């Protein structure tokens, strides 16, 4: 599947819903350094929403605000109509927000299956003692969770490496495993921080296909950071553009592509 085929799939037969996530006037500083300044944008249910910008623009900081790693000094997060001024990681995960990272954060000595299984932790109801003894309800629960993980492994086409320690896998497959771990939490909103960084063309095409499949088949809303503009313009419904911690563009791929402020920032004219 090439990029033309991927682009043809975007918007085909799927309906974008109402706003599910609304970022209002978000400002974030570290000491005297302003990472984000008065940024507002929303994310609609079932869309693929891209965040782009040059290095140091504040893209990862914005994802960290959304899932509670950072708490902004100003602004608020409205998730499904509920205002959350102080989101934390646990609350975000419980609310259905999952995340992958720019630098792969997997347990390298554990197998693919066990890494993805860790994404089921919030779904488990048995207490620590029951899990340790592996009896009764805990055993039945783990079997059910493993069945769900096996479905994800089949979906991502990594059956052949399910028992392989992650540290032995090439980079592209590790990225796919990390996606699987995020999917194991059954998120309503999936945050992807440069999911295709460091990949070759074939690996990028595969990852694009999986992202579109997650959006189509699971109905997952996706917010992603990506530097490959071809990918962004092909698979995104809307794009928000950051530069030096400020929003300089927001709209459809075509609107952003023709935005003079965006052109200036990427070509270096404005600096």
matplotlib code that plots the C-alpha trace (Angstrom):
import matplotlib.pyplot as plt

x = [0.0, 1.5, 0.8, -1.8, -3.8, -3.4, -4.6, -7.7, -8.7, -8.8, -12.4, -13.8, -17.0, -16.3, -18.0, -16.2, -18.1, -18.4, -15.5, -14.1, -11.0, -10.7, -7.4, -8.1, -5.4, -2.7, 0.5, 3.5, 6.8, 9.9, 11.5, 11.9, 11.5, 8.1, 7.3, 3.7, 2.0, -1.8, -2.5, -6.0, -7.3, -9.8, -9.9, -13.1, -14.3, -12.9, -10.6, -6.9, -5.5, -1.8, 0.5, 3.4, 6.2, 10.0, 12.2, 11.6, 8.1, 6.5, 4.8, 5.8, 5.1, 1.6, 1.1, 2.6, 0.0, -2.9, -2.0, -0.9, 2.8, 3.0, 0.5, 0.2, 0.4, -2.6, -5.5, -7.7, -8.4, -12.0, -12.4, -15.9, -17.4, -15.7, -13.1, -9.8, -7.4, -5.0, -4.9, -2.5, -1.2, -3.4, -6.6, -5.8, -5.4, -8.6, -10.4, -9.3, -6.2, -3.2, 0.2, 3.3, 6.6, 9.2, 11.9, 10.7, 9.8, 9.5, 10.7, 13.6, 14.0, 10.4, 8.6, 6.4, 3.3, 4.3, 5.1, 1.6, 0.1, 1.3, -1.1, -3.9, -3.0, -5.8, -8.3, -7.4, -9.6, -7.9, -5.7, -2.0, -2.2, -4.6, -2.5, 0.6, -1.0, -2.6, -5.8, -9.5, -10.7, -7.2, -6.4, -9.6, -9.1, -5.5, -6.7, -9.3, -6.7, -4.3, -7.0, -7.4, -3.6, -3.5, -6.2, -3.9, -0.9, -3.0, -4.2, -0.6, 0.6, 3.3, 2.3, 5.8, 7.6, 5.0, 7.5, 10.6, 12.2, 11.6, 15.3, 16.1, 13.7, 14.6, 13.5, 10.4, 9.0, 9.6, 7.6, 4.8, 4.9, 4.7, 1.6, 0.2, 0.8, -1.1, -4.0, -4.2, -5.6, -8.5, -8.1, -10.7, -8.0, -4.5, -1.6, 1.3, 4.6, 6.5, 5.3, 7.3, 10.6, 13.7, 11.7, 12.3, 9.7, 8.2, 8.0, 6.3, 3.7, 3.0, 2.6, 0.3, -1.9, -2.1, -2.9, -5.7, -7.0, -7.0, -9.0, -11.4, -11.9, -11.7, -13.1, -10.1, -9.5, -5.8, -3.6, -0.1, 3.1, 5.0, 7.8, 7.1, 4.9, 3.9, 2.5, 0.8, -0.9, -2.0, -3.6, -4.7, -8.2, -6.9, -3.5, -2.4, 1.0, 3.3, 6.4, 8.4, 5.6, 2.9, 0.1, 0.7, -1.8, -4.8, -7.1, -7.3, -4.1, -4.8, -5.4, -2.2, -0.2, -1.2, -0.9, 1.8, 2.8, 3.4, 5.4, 7.6, 8.3, 9.3, 11.4, 13.1, 11.8, 10.3, 13.5]
y = [0.0, 3.3, 6.8, 7.4, 4.5, 5.7, 9.2, 7.8, 6.1, 9.2, 10.2, 7.4, 6.1, 7.6, 10.4, 12.9, 13.5, 16.4, 17.9, 15.3, 17.2, 21.0, 22.7, 26.3, 28.9, 26.5, 28.1, 26.1, 27.4, 25.9, 28.6, 31.5, 29.3, 29.4, 26.0, 26.8, 30.2, 30.7, 27.7, 26.7, 24.0, 21.1, 17.5, 15.9, 12.4, 9.8, 12.2, 12.1, 15.4, 16.2, 18.5, 19.7, 22.3, 22.7, 21.1, 22.9, 24.1, 22.6, 19.6, 16.9, 19.4, 19.7, 15.9, 15.8, 18.4, 16.4, 13.2, 14.8, 14.5, 18.3, 20.6, 24.0, 27.2, 28.6, 27.2, 24.2, 20.9, 20.0, 16.2, 15.1, 18.3, 18.0, 20.6, 19.3, 22.0, 19.6, 16.4, 13.7, 10.6, 8.2, 10.3, 10.6, 6.8, 6.1, 8.6, 6.7, 8.5, 6.3, 7.4, 6.3, 8.1, 9.7, 7.5, 3.9, 3.1, -0.7, -3.4, -4.7, -8.0, -8.9, -10.6, -8.8, -10.5, -9.5, -5.9, -5.5, -7.2, -4.4, -2.1, -4.1, -3.1, -0.6, -3.1, -5.7, -5.8, -8.5, -7.3, -7.8, -10.9, -12.7, -11.9, -13.2, -16.4, -16.7, -18.4, -18.1, -14.9, -13.6, -16.6, -16.3, -12.5, -12.9, -15.5, -13.1, -10.2, -12.5, -13.3, -9.5, -9.1, -11.9, -10.1, -7.0, -9.1, -10.5, -7.0, -5.7, -8.8, -9.7, -13.3, -14.6, -12.5, -12.7, -14.7, -12.7, -10.4, -6.8, -5.9, -8.3, -6.7, -4.1, -0.5, -0.6, -3.6, -2.1, 0.9, -1.5, -3.2, 0.1, 0.9, -2.5, -1.7, 1.6, -0.2, -2.8, -0.1, 0.3, 4.1, 6.4, 9.0, 7.8, 10.1, 9.2, 11.0, 10.6, 7.1, 6.9, 8.5, 6.6, 4.3, 3.5, 4.0, 0.6, 0.7, 4.2, 2.8, -0.1, 2.2, 4.6, 1.6, 0.5, 4.1, 4.3, 0.8, 1.8, 4.9, 3.0, -0.3, 0.7, 4.2, 5.6, 9.3, 9.9, 12.9, 12.5, 14.4, 13.7, 15.4, 13.6, 16.2, 13.7, 11.4, 14.3, 15.7, 12.3, 10.8, 13.8, 15.3, 18.6, 19.9, 22.4, 24.1, 25.2, 27.4, 28.5, 27.5, 29.5, 28.4, 29.7, 27.6, 25.4, 23.8, 21.1, 19.9, 22.1, 25.2, 24.6, 23.9, 27.3, 29.3, 31.9, 31.8, 28.1, 28.5, 31.2, 29.1, 26.0, 27.9, 30.0, 33.3, 34.5, 34.0]
z = [0.0, -1.1, 0.1, -2.6, -1.3, 2.2, 1.3, -0.5, 2.8, 4.8, 5.5, 3.4, 5.0, 8.5, 10.3, 12.5, 15.7, 18.2, 20.1, 22.6, 23.8, 24.0, 25.0, 26.1, 26.5, 27.6, 28.8, 30.2, 31.5, 33.0, 35.1, 32.7, 29.6, 27.9, 26.3, 25.4, 25.2, 25.2, 22.9, 22.1, 19.8, 19.9, 18.9, 17.4, 18.1, 15.5, 13.8, 13.2, 14.5, 13.8, 15.7, 13.6, 13.9, 13.8, 16.5, 19.9, 18.9, 22.0, 20.4, 22.9, 25.7, 24.5, 24.5, 28.0, 29.1, 27.5, 29.4, 32.6, 32.6, 32.8, 34.5, 32.7, 34.7, 32.8, 30.8, 31.1, 29.5, 28.7, 28.2, 27.1, 28.5, 31.9, 32.8, 34.2, 35.2, 36.9, 34.8, 36.0, 34.3, 36.2, 35.7, 32.0, 31.6, 33.5, 31.3, 28.2, 27.1, 26.0, 24.8, 22.9, 23.3, 21.0, 22.6, 22.8, 26.4, 26.5, 28.8, 26.7, 28.6, 28.4, 25.5, 23.0, 24.6, 28.1, 27.1, 25.5, 28.6, 30.7, 28.9, 30.5, 34.1, 34.5, 33.3, 35.9, 39.0, 41.1, 44.0, 44.2, 46.5, 44.2, 41.2, 43.0, 43.9, 40.5, 41.8, 41.3, 39.8, 39.2, 36.9, 35.0, 34.6, 33.3, 30.7, 29.5, 29.2, 27.4, 24.8, 24.3, 23.9, 21.4, 19.3, 19.3, 18.2, 15.3, 14.4, 14.3, 12.4, 14.9, 15.7, 14.7, 17.4, 20.2, 22.4, 21.4, 23.9, 22.7, 23.0, 20.1, 17.7, 15.0, 15.7, 13.4, 15.1, 18.6, 17.5, 16.5, 19.9, 21.7, 19.7, 20.7, 24.4, 24.0, 22.2, 25.0, 27.3, 24.8, 24.7, 23.3, 22.6, 21.4, 21.6, 19.2, 19.6, 16.3, 15.6, 12.4, 13.5, 12.3, 10.0, 6.4, 3.7, 3.9, 7.7, 7.5, 5.1, 7.4, 10.4, 8.5, 7.6, 11.2, 12.4, 9.9, 10.8, 14.5, 13.6, 11.3, 13.0, 16.7, 16.3, 18.2, 18.1, 17.3, 18.1, 16.5, 16.2, 13.0, 11.1, 7.8, 6.1, 3.4, 6.0, 7.9, 4.9, 3.7, 6.8, 8.9, 9.1, 10.7, 11.6, 14.2, 13.8, 16.6, 16.4, 19.4, 21.7, 19.9, 17.5, 14.0, 12.1, 12.4, 9.8, 7.2, 5.5, 2.5, 4.6, 6.6, 3.4, 2.1, 5.3, 4.9, 8.6, 8.3, 5.1, 6.7, 9.8, 7.9, 5.4, 8.0, 6.6, 9.8, 11.9]

ax = plt.figure().add_subplot(projection="3d")
ax.plot(x, y, z, "-o")
ax.set_aspect("equal")
plt.show()
